[in-house]
Amino acid sequence: MISQSFRFEGFVEAIQGKNDFDIIYMAEQEALHAWRSTHRSKELPENLMNKSKAYQEKLIGLIGFLRHGFCAKSVCGSDVELFQRIREDARSTHTIH
């Protein structure tokens, strides 16, 4: 798991220089690991459960944005701007010349 503390910023740092497909794959794996960590541990504090759920939702939002180009209504404006920057970086890093 990239971010043991469910920090989306840590995930963003890890995907720098990756293309869309790699980012989608990594986000899917990260969301799955976050989900598993909350469902396998019955003694996980509630604040970590909430952080994990928010982290999963943000990762799923990023996946949807990279796949379809738009976000669900539940995604806030600052996340959309961040997702746009991630997509632009991924596409500018891996253009075919």
C-alpha positions, 0 to 999 in steps of 0.5 A: 500500500502506498499510503498507510495513513490514507493520505491522498497527497502521498498517493499523488507523490507516488504517481508522478511521471506515470501515464493514465493507465498506470495511475488507474491501475495503481489507484484501483490497487490502492483503493482495494488495499484501503478497503481491505485494511478497514474490513479485516481489522475489527479494532481499527479506530473510527477516525482511521475508518473514516480516513480510509473511506474518504481515501477510497472515495477520492481514489475512485473519483480519480479513477472515474475522472481519468476514465471518463473525463468527469466527476460524480456530483459528490466530488468537490471542486478542489478535487476536480482541479487536482484530478485535472492537474494529475491528468494533464501531468500524466498526458504531458509526460507520456506523449508520443513524438 
